[in-house]
Amino acid sequence: MAEQFTKHRQPWKAEEVGKLRTLAGKGKGLKEIAKALNRSEESTKERAKIDGIGIAKLR
């Protein structure tokens, strides 16, 4: 069964983007960041790309 995300298609809040930036800065991987934010990996990867945030597995 596919994993469910409570924030499916919900807009990103500033606090979430800040947490994304912090976790990426600590060298965390995409899967770990997505899980911490309760977002899909695809959504997390897309948001990081939009904001110019480098994630370990994207480099």
N, C-alpha and C positions, 0 to 999 in steps of 0.2 A: 504494500500500500504506500502511496506517495506521502511524503511528509507534508503536514499542513502548516501554513504560515498565517498567523493572526493578522498580519498587516498587509495581506494580499491586496494589491492595487491601491494602497493608502498612500497619501502624499508623505514625503520625508519631512520630518521636523528638524529644526536647527540643532536640537540636542542629539538627534540620531546621527546627523552629519558630523557633528563634533566628536561623537564616540567612534565613528568610522575613521575619522582622521587620526584620533589618538591610537586606536588599535593598529591601524596601518603603520603609524609611526614607530610602534613597538615591534614591528616586523611580523605581526600575526598573519596567518594565511587567510585566503578568501573564505574557505569553509568555516574556520573558527570565527571570523568576523561576522559572517552571515548568521551563524547560529547565535552569537551574542546579541545581535540586533533583531533576531527573530524575523529575518528576511531571507528570501531565496538568494542563492549564490548569484544568479543572473541579475537580479535587481540590485544587489550590492555591487557587483562588478560594473553595471551600467552607471550607478550613482557615482562611484569612484571615478569613472571615466569622465563624467560630466564635470565633476569638481576638480579634476586634475590630481587626484590622489593616487599615489602608487601603492599597490598591494603586492606583497611578496610573490604571489603566484601569477601576477600579471606582468611582472618584469621579465 
